[in-house]
Amino acid sequence: MAYSETLADEIRHALAHLPAVREQKMIGGLSFMVNGKMCVSVFGDDDVLLRCDPAVADDLVKKGASYAEMKGKPMSKGWLHIRSSDMQNQEDLDYWIGAALDYNKKIAQ
């Protein structure tokens, strides 16, 4: 499984304040499970896959994400792909992780 350990470490740091985070190798990379649900993953060439509220997905796409695909087929609307080139710094990564955590809070209840 090819993924950036550097980006994985940045995600670990961003999620460190949460009590229920677990890592699991899947989908060709490393996924971070929050409250037992997949929240964010790092895979390929420093790319991120995140799970967000489908109701805000269109707005997030306007901010630089794209709808995620798996094996050339579109995933459901709440799964987004963010290319490493669209994340210039930790603040950008924190924004995307924040969108995933917002949804995770909703579905964890």
C-alpha positions in Angstrom: 0.0 0.0 0.0 1.5 3.2 -1.1 0.8 6.4 0.9 2.7 9.3 2.3 3.8 8.6 5.9 4.4 12.4 6.2 0.8 13.1 5.4 -0.4 10.3 7.6 1.6 11.9 10.5 0.0 15.2 9.8 -3.5 13.6 9.9 -2.5 11.8 13.2 -1.5 15.1 14.7 -4.8 16.8 13.5 -6.8 14.0 15.1 -4.7 13.6 18.3 -7.2 15.5 20.5 -9.9 12.9 19.8 -10.3 9.9 22.1 -11.8 7.4 19.6 -9.4 7.2 16.7 -8.1 4.1 15.1 -6.0 3.5 12.1 -6.7 0.8 9.5 -5.0 -0.1 6.3 -7.7 -0.2 3.5 -8.6 1.2 0.1 -5.0 1.2 -0.9 -3.8 3.4 1.9 -4.3 4.2 5.5 -7.7 5.1 6.9 -8.5 6.9 10.1 -11.6 5.7 11.8 -13.3 8.1 14.3 -16.0 6.8 16.5 -15.9 3.5 14.6 -16.6 5.2 11.2 -14.2 5.9 8.4 -13.4 9.6 8.5 -10.3 10.4 6.4 -7.8 8.4 4.5 -4.4 9.0 2.9 -3.5 7.1 -0.3 -1.5 7.3 -3.5 0.6 10.3 -4.1 -0.4 12.2 -0.9 -4.1 12.3 -1.8 -6.9 12.4 0.8 -10.2 10.7 0.8 -12.8 12.0 3.2 -16.3 11.4 4.3 -18.5 14.5 4.5 -22.1 15.4 4.8 -23.6 14.9 1.4 -25.6 18.1 1.9 -22.4 20.2 1.8 -20.5 18.1 -0.7 -21.3 20.5 -3.6 -19.9 23.5 -1.6 -16.7 21.6 -0.7 -16.2 20.7 -4.4 -16.3 24.4 -5.2 -13.5 24.8 -2.6 -11.2 22.4 -4.4 -12.3 18.8 -3.7 -13.6 16.4 -6.3 -16.2 13.6 -6.0 -14.4 10.4 -5.2 -14.2 7.4 -7.5 -13.3 3.8 -6.7 -12.0 1.8 -9.6 -13.3 4.3 -12.0 -16.8 4.3 -10.6 -18.3 7.3 -8.6 -18.7 6.8 -4.9 -21.7 8.2 -3.1 -21.9 12.0 -2.8 -20.5 12.2 0.7 -17.1 10.9 -0.4 -14.6 13.5 -1.6 -11.0 13.3 -3.0 -8.6 16.1 -2.3 -5.3 16.2 -4.2 -2.1 17.0 -2.4 -1.6 19.9 -4.8 -4.8 21.5 -3.3 -3.3 21.4 0.2 -0.6 23.9 0.6 -0.2 23.8 4.3 -1.5 22.3 7.6 -4.3 24.9 7.7 -5.6 23.5 4.4 -5.5 19.9 5.7 -7.1 21.0 8.9 -10.0 22.5 6.9 -10.7 19.3 5.1 -10.4 17.2 8.2 -12.8 19.6 10.0 -15.4 19.0 7.3 -15.0 15.2 7.8 -15.2 15.5 11.6 -18.3 17.7 11.4 -20.1 14.9 9.6 -18.6 12.2 11.8 -20.2 13.9 14.8 -23.6 13.8 13.1 -23.4 10.1 12.2 -21.9 9.0 15.5 -25.0 9.9 17.5 
